[in-house]
Structures are given as structure tokens and as C-alpha cells.
Amino acid sequence: MITMYAAVANRTGEIGTLRALGFRRRSIMIVFLLESLLLVSSAPRGHFCLVIPAALHHLDRQIGRPSRTAFSFTLTTDIVIQSLVFSLIMGFVGGVLPAFRASRMNIVEALRAS
């Protein structure tokens, strides 16, 4: 959310220009939400956070399981899908308020700030 607020604050002139050109508030909100989901927060971090469990799963398969292991680590397709869905939900939650703020920005004030 902090990253998205910084993106909105740094691009007030761009937002004002888009609004002056006739872009609707809904379009600007959708653009910032997509940026939050695909670029800034959720998708890259969700994929990155799956690399470590995949490496552990591979390492576990290579070494074998000692008899003292208290649990079995298994990376299944369901776990991968659930973690990516959770990552997208968190990106949406973190991007809604900044996107709403960007879409509600006054055209004149946004152009003056640039």
C-alpha cells in the first residue's frame, strides 16, 4: 500500500493530464489496481515467494527424509494456487485505497502539482 501511495503521489501530473484528456475516474482506478496486482506488489512477490518452498521441496527429495523428521514438506499444486491467489488478494487490498485516491484527484490541483 505504501508503494502504491508513493506511485500516486509521484504521478499526480500524469493523473491530471489523463483526467484533462477525458479519461474517466473508473479507468484511472482500474489502471492503478492493475499496476498494484501485476507490477508492484502481488504477482512478482507471489512468484518469488514460491521459489524458496520449491527449492526446499527439491532439496528434501534429493537428501531423503531422516527418521527424526517431525513433518513432511510437500509442495502441491493446490498450495501454489492458493498462495498465488492470496498474493493477488493482498495486492488488491493494498492497491484499492491508492487507486481510489488517484481516481478522485481534482484535475486542476493535479495539474498544478506537476
Secondary structure, 3 states (H helix, E strand, C coil): CHHHHHHHHHCHHHHHHHHHCCCCHHHHHHHHHHHHHHHHCHHHHHHHHHHHHHHHHHHHHHHCCCCCCCCCCCCCHHHHHHHHHHHHHHHHHHHHHHHHHHHCCCHHHHHHHC
